[in-house]
């Protein structure tokens, strides 16, 4: 029998805070309950966890195979854990609505983020529900988008990470290793069967079936549409809080309203193939 979680919903559409559990000691039933709650609420917040890097990775492994991004700072003792360490975040890419690593053939299924060091004020994260974003489009627009594919490319974000000192990767080498991928503009979630928008401003470069001019205008419309507050939740972090979200149907945005150090530990879980 699946365990019951103590949930407090953040909004009517997106997000829930989970109290009263320790991610280090979950039973198999509780892990199943977390995954079920994630399918329903899309984003889960677990306050007061304070996981050590090895403990965060172990919880990640209970959710699936770990699949870290090929660029970004790695933890010196745990290379499967990405360290997001920022002081001046404006324009570094986390302050744009996006899904993680959609340039991969199998974009991450889940993303897990833990707050390690926080500024005195600011540094909230927002999440946007891509089911709701798709369903809020007019019926003719949904019909137009269904069946289209889009190109996802790491070039822009990798070049920015190198420029800002967050990666020492070789741009040409990684571009050769990870050529552009083509994913549906509207993705059908493999577990829920619901349709979700699957384009984002960081990695999606064009819609394949359209002319360049048409693609720019449609992508601009969709990227702006994702920003609608109706689809979103926002959370104020405390150190030791862990966030877990479904990268297949959620985009996120880190608010860049701080000028002191903010350090987060990120773990990503390998996704589904085919998208």
Secondary structure in CASP SS format (residue, H / E / C, confidence):
PFRMAT SS
TARGET T0000
AUTHOR 0000-0000-0000
METHOD secondary structure of the structure
MODEL  1
X C 1.00
X C 1.00
X C 1.00
X C 1.00
X C 1.00
X E 1.00
X E 1.00
X E 1.00
X E 1.00
X C 1.00
X C 1.00
X C 1.00
X C 1.00
X C 1.00
X C 1.00
X E 1.00
X E 1.00
X E 1.00
X E 1.00
X C 1.00
X C 1.00
X C 1.00
X C 1.00
X C 1.00
X C 1.00
X C 1.00
X C 1.00
X H 1.00
X H 1.00
X H 1.00
X H 1.00
X H 1.00
X H 1.00
X H 1.00
X H 1.00
X H 1.00
X H 1.00
X H 1.00
X H 1.00
X H 1.00
X H 1.00
X C 1.00
X E 1.00
X E 1.00
X E 1.00
X E 1.00
X C 1.00
X C 1.00
X C 1.00
X C 1.00
X C 1.00
X C 1.00
X H 1.00
X H 1.00
X H 1.00
X H 1.00
X H 1.00
X H 1.00
X H 1.00
X H 1.00
X H 1.00
X H 1.00
X H 1.00
X C 1.00
X C 1.00
X E 1.00
X C 1.00
X C 1.00
X C 1.00
X C 1.00
X C 1.00
X C 1.00
X C 1.00
X E 1.00
X C 1.00
X C 1.00
X C 1.00
X C 1.00
X C 1.00
X C 1.00
X C 1.00
X E 1.00
X E 1.00
X E 1.00
X E 1.00
X E 1.00
X C 1.00
X C 1.00
X C 1.00
X C 1.00
X C 1.00
X C 1.00
X C 1.00
X C 1.00
X C 1.00
X C 1.00
X C 1.00
X E 1.00
X C 1.00
X C 1.00
X C 1.00
X C 1.00
X C 1.00
X C 1.00
X C 1.00
X C 1.00
X C 1.00
X C 1.00
X C 1.00
X E 1.00
X E 1.00
X E 1.00
X E 1.00
X E 1.00
X E 1.00
X E 1.00
X E 1.00
X C 1.00
X C 1.00
X C 1.00
X C 1.00
X C 1.00
X C 1.00
X C 1.00
X E 1.00
X E 1.00
X E 1.00
X E 1.00
X E 1.00
X H 1.00
X H 1.00
X H 1.00
X H 1.00
X H 1.00
X H 1.00
X H 1.00
X C 1.00
X C 1.00
X H 1.00
X H 1.00
X H 1.00
X H 1.00
X H 1.00
X H 1.00
X H 1.00
X C 1.00
X C 1.00
X C 1.00
X E 1.00
X E 1.00
X E 1.00
X E 1.00
X C 1.00
X C 1.00
X H 1.00
X H 1.00
X H 1.00
X H 1.00
X H 1.00
X H 1.00
X H 1.00
X H 1.00
X H 1.00
X C 1.00
X C 1.00
X C 1.00
X C 1.00
X C 1.00
X C 1.00
X C 1.00
X H 1.00
X H 1.00
X H 1.00
X H 1.00
X H 1.00
X H 1.00
X H 1.00
X C 1.00
X C 1.00
X C 1.00
X E 1.00
X E 1.00
X E 1.00
X E 1.00
X C 1.00
X E 1.00
X E 1.00
X E 1.00
X C 1.00
X C 1.00
X C 1.00
X C 1.00
X C 1.00
X C 1.00
X E 1.00
X E 1.00
X E 1.00
X C 1.00
X C 1.00
X C 1.00
X C 1.00
X C 1.00
X C 1.00
X E 1.00
X E 1.00
X E 1.00
X E 1.00
X C 1.00
X C 1.00
X C 1.00
X C 1.00
X H 1.00
X H 1.00
X H 1.00
X H 1.00
X H 1.00
X H 1.00
X H 1.00
X H 1.00
X H 1.00
X H 1.00
X H 1.00
X H 1.00
X H 1.00
X H 1.00
X H 1.00
X C 1.00
X C 1.00
X H 1.00
X H 1.00
X H 1.00
X E 1.00
X E 1.00
X E 1.00
X E 1.00
X C 1.00
X C 1.00
X C 1.00
X C 1.00
X C 1.00
X C 1.00
X E 1.00
X E 1.00
X E 1.00
X E 1.00
X E 1.00
X C 1.00
X C 1.00
X C 1.00
X E 1.00
X E 1.00
X E 1.00
X E 1.00
X E 1.00
X C 1.00
X C 1.00
X C 1.00
X C 1.00
X C 1.00
X C 1.00
X C 1.00
X E 1.00
X E 1.00
X E 1.00
X E 1.00
X E 1.00
X E 1.00
X E 1.00
X E 1.00
X C 1.00
X C 1.00
X C 1.00
X C 1.00
X C 1.00
X C 1.00
END
